[in-house]
Amino acid sequence: MIQLLETQIASNEGIMVQNGKIYLVMTIVSIILVGLFIYVASIDKKITQLEKK
């Protein structure tokens, strides 16, 4: 049973890498994370400016 699951996982990973979709997914995830970090940094900057007033 475990070997069957491992074989399925390996074949699924092979399909994602073979089609190049894994790189697209990782690129989109990276862009979203960078956007979130920039958003949080800008909110933090605005909050610190409000706290100084």
PDB file of N, CA, C, O and CB in Angstrom:
ATOM      1  N   MET A   1       0.826  -1.190   0.000  1.00  0.00           N
ATOM      2  CA  MET A   1       0.000   0.000   0.000  1.00  0.00           C
ATOM      3  C   MET A   1       0.873   1.258   0.000  1.00  0.00           C
ATOM      4  O   MET A   1       0.622   2.191  -0.762  1.00  0.00           O
ATOM      5  CB  MET A   1      -0.941  -0.004   1.210  1.00  0.00           C
ATOM      6  N   ILE A   2       1.884   1.278   0.846  1.00  0.00           N
ATOM      7  CA  ILE A   2       2.764   2.446   0.921  1.00  0.00           C
ATOM      8  C   ILE A   2       3.537   2.620  -0.378  1.00  0.00           C
ATOM      9  O   ILE A   2       3.733   3.740  -0.850  1.00  0.00           O
ATOM     10  CB  ILE A   2       3.739   2.315   2.104  1.00  0.00           C
ATOM     11  N   GLN A   3       3.975   1.501  -0.954  1.00  0.00           N
ATOM     12  CA  GLN A   3       4.713   1.583  -2.220  1.00  0.00           C
ATOM     13  C   GLN A   3       3.829   2.137  -3.329  1.00  0.00           C
ATOM     14  O   GLN A   3       4.308   2.880  -4.187  1.00  0.00           O
ATOM     15  CB  GLN A   3       5.254   0.201  -2.621  1.00  0.00           C
ATOM     16  N   LEU A   4       2.560   1.791  -3.323  1.00  0.00           N
ATOM     17  CA  LEU A   4       1.627   2.283  -4.330  1.00  0.00           C
ATOM     18  C   LEU A   4       1.485   3.801  -4.203  1.00  0.00           C
ATOM     19  O   LEU A   4       1.501   4.515  -5.206  1.00  0.00           O
ATOM     20  CB  LEU A   4       0.246   1.589  -4.184  1.00  0.00           C
ATOM     21  N   LEU A   5       1.349   4.287  -2.976  1.00  0.00           N
ATOM     22  CA  LEU A   5       1.235   5.738  -2.754  1.00  0.00           C
ATOM     23  C   LEU A   5       2.509   6.459  -3.166  1.00  0.00           C
ATOM     24  O   LEU A   5       2.450   7.525  -3.779  1.00  0.00           O
ATOM     25  CB  LEU A   5       0.922   6.034  -1.281  1.00  0.00           C
ATOM     26  N   GLU A   6       3.660   5.885  -2.831  1.00  0.00           N
ATOM     27  CA  GLU A   6       4.930   6.506  -3.215  1.00  0.00           C
ATOM     28  C   GLU A   6       5.074   6.555  -4.730  1.00  0.00           C
ATOM     29  O   GLU A   6       5.592   7.530  -5.274  1.00  0.00           O
ATOM     30  CB  GLU A   6       6.111   5.743  -2.599  1.00  0.00           C
ATOM     31  N   THR A   7       4.624   5.522  -5.405  1.00  0.00           N
ATOM     32  CA  THR A   7       4.690   5.488  -6.869  1.00  0.00           C
ATOM     33  C   THR A   7       3.771   6.555  -7.461  1.00  0.00           C
ATOM     34  O   THR A   7       4.138   7.228  -8.425  1.00  0.00           O
ATOM     35  CB  THR A   7       4.303   4.086  -7.403  1.00  0.00           C
ATOM     36  N   GLN A   8       2.589   6.708  -6.892  1.00  0.00           N
ATOM     37  CA  GLN A   8       1.658   7.726  -7.379  1.00  0.00           C
ATOM     38  C   GLN A   8       2.235   9.124  -7.171  1.00  0.00           C
ATOM     39  O   GLN A   8       2.149   9.964  -8.067  1.00  0.00           O
ATOM     40  CB  GLN A   8       0.298   7.600  -6.667  1.00  0.00           C
ATOM     41  N   ILE A   9       2.815   9.381  -6.018  1.00  0.00           N
ATOM     42  CA  ILE A   9       3.393  10.695  -5.738  1.00  0.00           C
ATOM     43  C   ILE A   9       4.538  10.978  -6.701  1.00  0.00           C
ATOM     44  O   ILE A   9       4.635  12.080  -7.242  1.00  0.00           O
ATOM     45  CB  ILE A   9       3.886  10.776  -4.277  1.00  0.00           C
ATOM     46  N   ALA A  10       5.397  10.002  -6.917  1.00  0.00           N
ATOM     47  CA  ALA A  10       6.527  10.180  -7.824  1.00  0.00           C
ATOM     48  C   ALA A  10       6.047  10.447  -9.244  1.00  0.00           C
ATOM     49  O   ALA A  10       6.626  11.281  -9.941  1.00  0.00           O
ATOM     50  CB  ALA A  10       7.436   8.947  -7.798  1.00  0.00           C
ATOM     51  N   SER A  11       5.006   9.760  -9.683  1.00  0.00           N
ATOM     52  CA  SER A  11       4.517   9.981 -11.042  1.00  0.00           C
ATOM     53  C   SER A  11       3.858  11.345 -11.163  1.00  0.00           C
ATOM     54  O   SER A  11       3.980  11.997 -12.200  1.00  0.00           O
ATOM     55  CB  SER A  11       3.532   8.881 -11.443  1.00  0.00           C
ATOM     56  N   ASN A  12       3.158  11.789 -10.113  1.00  0.00           N
ATOM     57  CA  ASN A  12       2.555  13.123 -10.140  1.00  0.00           C
ATOM     58  C   ASN A  12       3.625  14.205 -10.194  1.00  0.00           C
ATOM     59  O   ASN A  12       3.485  15.173 -10.941  1.00  0.00           O
ATOM     60  CB  ASN A  12       1.659  13.331  -8.915  1.00  0.00           C
ATOM     61  N   GLU A  13       4.680  14.057  -9.420  1.00  0.00           N
ATOM     62  CA  GLU A  13       5.777  15.029  -9.449  1.00  0.00           C
ATOM     63  C   GLU A  13       6.438  15.041 -10.819  1.00  0.00           C
ATOM     64  O   GLU A  13       6.813  16.098 -11.326  1.00  0.00           O
ATOM     65  CB  GLU A  13       6.819  14.711  -8.358  1.00  0.00           C
ATOM     66  N   GLY A  14       6.576  13.874 -11.410  1.00  0.00           N
ATOM     67  CA  GLY A  14       7.181  13.786 -12.732  1.00  0.00           C
ATOM     68  C   GLY A  14       6.358  14.520 -13.780  1.00  0.00           C
ATOM     69  O   GLY A  14       6.907  15.168 -14.671  1.00  0.00           O
ATOM     70  N   ILE A  15       5.049  14.417 -13.668  1.00  0.00           N
ATOM     71  CA  ILE A  15       4.176  15.100 -14.619  1.00  0.00           C
ATOM     72  C   ILE A  15       4.305  16.613 -14.460  1.00  0.00           C
ATOM     73  O   ILE A  15       4.388  17.335 -15.453  1.00  0.00           O
ATOM     74  CB  ILE A  15       2.709  14.661 -14.425  1.00  0.00           C
ATOM     75  N   MET A  16       4.322  17.095 -13.216  1.00  0.00           N
ATOM     76  CA  MET A  16       4.427  18.544 -12.983  1.00  0.00           C
ATOM     77  C   MET A  16       5.758  19.077 -13.505  1.00  0.00           C
ATOM     78  O   MET A  16       5.799  20.129 -14.142  1.00  0.00           O
ATOM     79  CB  MET A  16       4.280  18.865 -11.477  1.00  0.00           C
ATOM     80  N   VAL A  17       6.831  18.364 -13.241  1.00  0.00           N
ATOM     81  CA  VAL A  17       8.139  18.824 -13.697  1.00  0.00           C
ATOM     82  C   VAL A  17       8.270  18.665 -15.208  1.00  0.00           C
ATOM     83  O   VAL A  17       8.856  19.515 -15.879  1.00  0.00           O
ATOM     84  CB  VAL A  17       9.258  18.053 -12.984  1.00  0.00           C
ATOM     85  N   GLN A  18       7.733  17.598 -15.729  1.00  0.00           N
ATOM     86  CA  GLN A  18       7.842  17.335 -17.161  1.00  0.00           C
ATOM     87  C   GLN A  18       7.131  18.410 -17.971  1.00  0.00           C
ATOM     88  O   GLN A  18       7.655  18.849 -18.996  1.00  0.00           O
ATOM     89  CB  GLN A  18       7.268  15.960 -17.496  1.00  0.00           C
ATOM     90  N   ASN A  19       5.982  18.834 -17.549  1.00  0.00           N
ATOM     91  CA  ASN A  19       5.237  19.846 -18.284  1.00  0.00           C
ATOM     92  C   ASN A  19       5.732  21.258 -17.985  1.00  0.00           C
ATOM     93  O   ASN A  19       5.344  22.204 -18.670  1.00  0.00           O
ATOM     94  CB  ASN A  19       3.764  19.740 -17.958  1.00  0.00           C
ATOM     95  N   GLY A  20       6.572  21.410 -16.986  1.00  0.00           N
ATOM     96  CA  GLY A  20       7.092  22.720 -16.637  1.00  0.00           C
ATOM     97  C   GLY A  20       6.117  23.547 -15.823  1.00  0.00           C
ATOM     98  O   GLY A  20       6.358  24.730 -15.586  1.00  0.00           O
ATOM     99  N   LYS A  21       5.015  22.941 -15.391  1.00  0.00           N
ATOM    100  CA  LYS A  21       4.012  23.676 -14.628  1.00  0.00           C
ATOM    101  C   LYS A  21       4.491  23.990 -13.221  1.00  0.00           C
ATOM    102  O   LYS A  21       4.042  24.967 -12.621  1.00  0.00           O
ATOM    103  CB  LYS A  21       2.719  22.888 -14.568  1.00  0.00           C
ATOM    104  N   ILE A  22       5.383  23.188 -12.689  1.00  0.00           N
ATOM    105  CA  ILE A  22       5.860  23.433 -11.332  1.00  0.00           C
ATOM    106  C   ILE A  22       6.584  24.776 -11.264  1.00  0.00           C
ATOM    107  O   ILE A  22       6.507  25.474 -10.253  1.00  0.00           O
ATOM    108  CB  ILE A  22       6.792  22.293 -10.867  1.00  0.00           C
ATOM    109  N   TYR A  23       7.282  25.137 -12.330  1.00  0.00           N
ATOM    110  CA  TYR A  23       7.989  26.414 -12.342  1.00  0.00           C
ATOM    111  C   TYR A  23       7.005  27.574 -12.395  1.00  0.00           C
ATOM    112  O   TYR A  23       7.233  28.617 -11.782  1.00  0.00           O
ATOM    113  CB  TYR A  23       8.956  26.484 -13.530  1.00  0.00           C
ATOM    114  N   LEU A  24       5.919  27.394 -13.123  1.00  0.00           N
ATOM    115  CA  LEU A  24       4.879  28.416 -13.186  1.00  0.00           C
ATOM    116  C   LEU A  24       4.226  28.595 -11.824  1.00  0.00           C
ATOM    117  O   LEU A  24       4.006  29.724 -11.385  1.00  0.00           O
ATOM    118  CB  LEU A  24       3.825  28.051 -14.240  1.00  0.00           C
ATOM    119  N   VAL A  25       3.916  27.501 -11.159  1.00  0.00           N
ATOM    120  CA  VAL A  25       3.297  27.562  -9.839  1.00  0.00           C
ATOM    121  C   VAL A  25       4.228  28.238  -8.843  1.00  0.00           C
ATOM    122  O   VAL A  25       3.796  29.092  -8.069  1.00  0.00           O
ATOM    123  CB  VAL A  25       2.927  26.157  -9.351  1.00  0.00           C
ATOM    124  N   MET A  26       5.502  27.861  -8.858  1.00  0.00           N
ATOM    125  CA  MET A  26       6.456  28.455  -7.925  1.00  0.00           C
ATOM    126  C   MET A  26       6.642  29.943  -8.210  1.00  0.00           C
ATOM    127  O   MET A  26       6.816  30.725  -7.276  1.00  0.00           O
ATOM    128  CB  MET A  26       7.805  27.728  -8.003  1.00  0.00           C
ATOM    129  N   THR A  27       6.611  30.344  -9.464  1.00  0.00           N
ATOM    130  CA  THR A  27       6.731  31.758  -9.811  1.00  0.00           C
ATOM    131  C   THR A  27       5.542  32.543  -9.283  1.00  0.00           C
ATOM    132  O   THR A  27       5.714  33.620  -8.713  1.00  0.00           O
ATOM    133  CB  THR A  27       6.847  31.932 -11.328  1.00  0.00           C
ATOM    134  N   ILE A  28       4.339  32.014  -9.466  1.00  0.00           N
ATOM    135  CA  ILE A  28       3.142  32.700  -8.990  1.00  0.00           C
ATOM    136  C   ILE A  28       3.136  32.799  -7.472  1.00  0.00           C
ATOM    137  O   ILE A  28       2.799  33.848  -6.924  1.00  0.00           O
ATOM    138  CB  ILE A  28       1.887  31.978  -9.474  1.00  0.00           C
ATOM    139  N   VAL A  29       3.502  31.726  -6.787  1.00  0.00           N
ATOM    140  CA  VAL A  29       3.558  31.740  -5.325  1.00  0.00           C
ATOM    141  C   VAL A  29       4.591  32.757  -4.846  1.00  0.00           C
ATOM    142  O   VAL A  29       4.346  33.478  -3.879  1.00  0.00           O
ATOM    143  CB  VAL A  29       3.892  30.335  -4.779  1.00  0.00           C
ATOM    144  N   SER A  30       5.739  32.820  -5.511  1.00  0.00           N
ATOM    145  CA  SER A  30       6.777  33.778  -5.130  1.00  0.00           C
ATOM    146  C   SER A  30       6.304  35.212  -5.312  1.00  0.00           C
ATOM    147  O   SER A  30       6.557  36.065  -4.461  1.00  0.00           O
ATOM    148  CB  SER A  30       8.043  33.542  -5.946  1.00  0.00           C
ATOM    149  N   ILE A  31       5.618  35.480  -6.417  1.00  0.00           N
ATOM    150  CA  ILE A  31       5.106  36.830  -6.666  1.00  0.00           C
ATOM    151  C   ILE A  31       4.084  37.220  -5.606  1.00  0.00           C
ATOM    152  O   ILE A  31       4.092  38.351  -5.120  1.00  0.00           O
ATOM    153  CB  ILE A  31       4.478  36.921  -8.070  1.00  0.00           C
ATOM    154  N   ILE A  32       3.210  36.296  -5.248  1.00  0.00           N
ATOM    155  CA  ILE A  32       2.207  36.583  -4.219  1.00  0.00           C
ATOM    156  C   ILE A  32       2.875  36.860  -2.882  1.00  0.00           C
ATOM    157  O   ILE A  32       2.489  37.798  -2.184  1.00  0.00           O
ATOM    158  CB  ILE A  32       1.217  35.414  -4.085  1.00  0.00           C
ATOM    159  N   LEU A  33       3.875  36.057  -2.509  1.00  0.00           N
ATOM    160  CA  LEU A  33       4.564  36.267  -1.232  1.00  0.00           C
ATOM    161  C   LEU A  33       5.302  37.597  -1.197  1.00  0.00           C
ATOM    162  O   LEU A  33       5.261  38.298  -0.186  1.00  0.00           O
ATOM    163  CB  LEU A  33       5.542  35.133  -0.968  1.00  0.00           C
ATOM    164  N   VAL A  34       5.973  37.953  -2.280  1.00  0.00           N
ATOM    165  CA  VAL A  34       6.678  39.232  -2.337  1.00  0.00           C
ATOM    166  C   VAL A  34       5.677  40.374  -2.216  1.00  0.00           C
ATOM    167  O   VAL A  34       5.940  41.355  -1.520  1.00  0.00           O
ATOM    168  CB  VAL A  34       7.491  39.358  -3.650  1.00  0.00           C
ATOM    169  N   GLY A  35       4.538  40.258  -2.882  1.00  0.00           N
ATOM    170  CA  GLY A  35       3.503  41.276  -2.781  1.00  0.00           C
ATOM    171  C   GLY A  35       2.980  41.418  -1.370  1.00  0.00           C
ATOM    172  O   GLY A  35       2.759  42.535  -0.900  1.00  0.00           O
ATOM    173  N   LEU A  36       2.776  40.296  -0.681  1.00  0.00           N
ATOM    174  CA  LEU A  36       2.315  40.352   0.705  1.00  0.00           C
ATOM    175  C   LEU A  36       3.347  41.006   1.619  1.00  0.00           C
ATOM    176  O   LEU A  36       2.987  41.794   2.493  1.00  0.00           O
ATOM    177  CB  LEU A  36       1.994  38.951   1.208  1.00  0.00           C
ATOM    178  N   PHE A  37       4.618  40.691   1.426  1.00  0.00           N
ATOM    179  CA  PHE A  37       5.670  41.304   2.250  1.00  0.00           C
ATOM    180  C   PHE A  37       5.732  42.811   2.021  1.00  0.00           C
ATOM    181  O   PHE A  37       5.890  43.579   2.969  1.00  0.00           O
ATOM    182  CB  PHE A  37       7.038  40.667   1.940  1.00  0.00           C
ATOM    183  N   ILE A  38       5.610  43.229   0.774  1.00  0.00           N
ATOM    184  CA  ILE A  38       5.632  44.662   0.471  1.00  0.00           C
ATOM    185  C   ILE A  38       4.417  45.343   1.104  1.00  0.00           C
ATOM    186  O   ILE A  38       4.538  46.437   1.656  1.00  0.00           O
ATOM    187  CB  ILE A  38       5.652  44.901  -1.066  1.00  0.00           C
ATOM    188  N   TYR A  39       3.254  44.705   1.025  1.00  0.00           N
ATOM    189  CA  TYR A  39       2.042  45.264   1.614  1.00  0.00           C
ATOM    190  C   TYR A  39       2.189  45.406   3.129  1.00  0.00           C
ATOM    191  O   TYR A  39       1.859  46.452   3.690  1.00  0.00           O
ATOM    192  CB  TYR A  39       0.829  44.384   1.278  1.00  0.00           C
ATOM    193  N   VAL A  40       2.678  44.369   3.786  1.00  0.00           N
ATOM    194  CA  VAL A  40       2.848  44.412   5.243  1.00  0.00           C
ATOM    195  C   VAL A  40       3.866  45.481   5.625  1.00  0.00           C
ATOM    196  O   VAL A  40       3.675  46.178   6.621  1.00  0.00           O
ATOM    197  CB  VAL A  40       3.291  43.033   5.784  1.00  0.00           C
ATOM    198  N   ALA A  41       4.935  45.624   4.862  1.00  0.00           N
ATOM    199  CA  ALA A  41       5.944  46.643   5.156  1.00  0.00           C
ATOM    200  C   ALA A  41       5.353  48.040   5.006  1.00  0.00           C
ATOM    201  O   ALA A  41       5.647  48.921   5.813  1.00  0.00           O
ATOM    202  CB  ALA A  41       7.165  46.479   4.232  1.00  0.00           C
ATOM    203  N   SER A  42       4.528  48.255   3.990  1.00  0.00           N
ATOM    204  CA  SER A  42       3.927  49.580   3.808  1.00  0.00           C
ATOM    205  C   SER A  42       2.927  49.882   4.920  1.00  0.00           C
ATOM    206  O   SER A  42       2.859  51.017   5.390  1.00  0.00           O
ATOM    207  CB  SER A  42       3.235  49.675   2.437  1.00  0.00           C
ATOM    208  N   ILE A  43       2.161  48.903   5.342  1.00  0.00           N
ATOM    209  CA  ILE A  43       1.225  49.093   6.453  1.00  0.00           C
ATOM    210  C   ILE A  43       1.993  49.404   7.733  1.00  0.00           C
ATOM    211  O   ILE A  43       1.586  50.269   8.509  1.00  0.00           O
ATOM    212  CB  ILE A  43       0.337  47.837   6.647  1.00  0.00           C
ATOM    213  N   ASP A  44       3.099  48.704   7.955  1.00  0.00           N
ATOM    214  CA  ASP A  44       3.914  48.945   9.146  1.00  0.00           C
ATOM    215  C   ASP A  44       4.467  50.368   9.132  1.00  0.00           C
ATOM    216  O   ASP A  44       4.488  51.036  10.166  1.00  0.00           O
ATOM    217  CB  ASP A  44       5.067  47.921   9.231  1.00  0.00           C
ATOM    218  N   LYS A  45       4.909  50.829   7.979  1.00  0.00           N
ATOM    219  CA  LYS A  45       5.436  52.185   7.862  1.00  0.00           C
ATOM    220  C   LYS A  45       4.355  53.217   8.180  1.00  0.00           C
ATOM    221  O   LYS A  45       4.615  54.198   8.878  1.00  0.00           O
ATOM    222  CB  LYS A  45       5.999  52.420   6.452  1.00  0.00           C
ATOM    223  N   LYS A  46       3.141  52.995   7.668  1.00  0.00           N
ATOM    224  CA  LYS A  46       2.038  53.916   7.935  1.00  0.00           C
ATOM    225  C   LYS A  46       1.661  53.927   9.411  1.00  0.00           C
ATOM    226  O   LYS A  46       1.357  54.981   9.969  1.00  0.00           O
ATOM    227  CB  LYS A  46       0.824  53.543   7.093  1.00  0.00           C
ATOM    228  N   ILE A  47       1.681  52.761  10.044  1.00  0.00           N
ATOM    229  CA  ILE A  47       1.337  52.681  11.467  1.00  0.00           C
ATOM    230  C   ILE A  47       2.373  53.403  12.317  1.00  0.00           C
ATOM    231  O   ILE A  47       2.015  54.108  13.261  1.00  0.00           O
ATOM    232  CB  ILE A  47       1.219  51.215  11.912  1.00  0.00           C
ATOM    233  N   THR A  48       3.645  53.237  11.996  1.00  0.00           N
ATOM    234  CA  THR A  48       4.682  53.921  12.782  1.00  0.00           C
ATOM    235  C   THR A  48       4.585  55.435  12.603  1.00  0.00           C
ATOM    236  O   THR A  48       4.864  56.180  13.543  1.00  0.00           O
ATOM    237  CB  THR A  48       6.088  53.427  12.371  1.00  0.00           C
ATOM    238  N   GLN A  49       4.195  55.907  11.414  1.00  0.00           N
ATOM    239  CA  GLN A  49       4.008  57.349  11.215  1.00  0.00           C
ATOM    240  C   GLN A  49       2.841  57.858  12.047  1.00  0.00           C
ATOM    241  O   GLN A  49       2.907  58.957  12.598  1.00  0.00           O
ATOM    242  CB  GLN A  49       3.775  57.667   9.726  1.00  0.00           C
ATOM    243  N   LEU A  50       1.772  57.071  12.147  1.00  0.00           N
ATOM    244  CA  LEU A  50       0.621  57.471  12.955  1.00  0.00           C
ATOM    245  C   LEU A  50       0.957  57.460  14.451  1.00  0.00           C
ATOM    246  O   LEU A  50       0.458  58.292  15.209  1.00  0.00           O
ATOM    247  CB  LEU A  50      -0.568  56.542  12.677  1.00  0.00           C
ATOM    248  N   GLU A  51       1.796  56.522  14.867  1.00  0.00           N
ATOM    249  CA  GLU A  51       2.174  56.444  16.277  1.00  0.00           C
ATOM    250  C   GLU A  51       3.037  57.638  16.674  1.00  0.00           C
ATOM    251  O   GLU A  51       2.978  58.082  17.821  1.00  0.00           O
ATOM    252  CB  GLU A  51       2.920  55.133  16.562  1.00  0.00           C
ATOM    253  N   LYS A  52       3.837  58.166  15.747  1.00  0.00           N
ATOM    254  CA  LYS A  52       4.703  59.308  16.059  1.00  0.00           C
ATOM    255  C   LYS A  52       3.898  60.589  16.233  1.00  0.00           C
ATOM    256  O   LYS A  52       4.334  61.501  16.935  1.00  0.00           O
ATOM    257  CB  LYS A  52       5.748  59.498  14.960  1.00  0.00           C
ATOM    258  N   LYS A  53       2.717  60.671  15.598  1.00  0.00           N
ATOM    259  CA  LYS A  53       1.881  61.863  15.709  1.00  0.00           C
ATOM    260  C   LYS A  53       1.205  61.925  17.005  1.00  0.00           C
ATOM    261  O   LYS A  53       0.458  62.869  17.267  1.00  0.00           O
ATOM    262  CB  LYS A  53       0.876  61.919  14.632  1.00  0.00           C
TER     263      LYS A  53
END
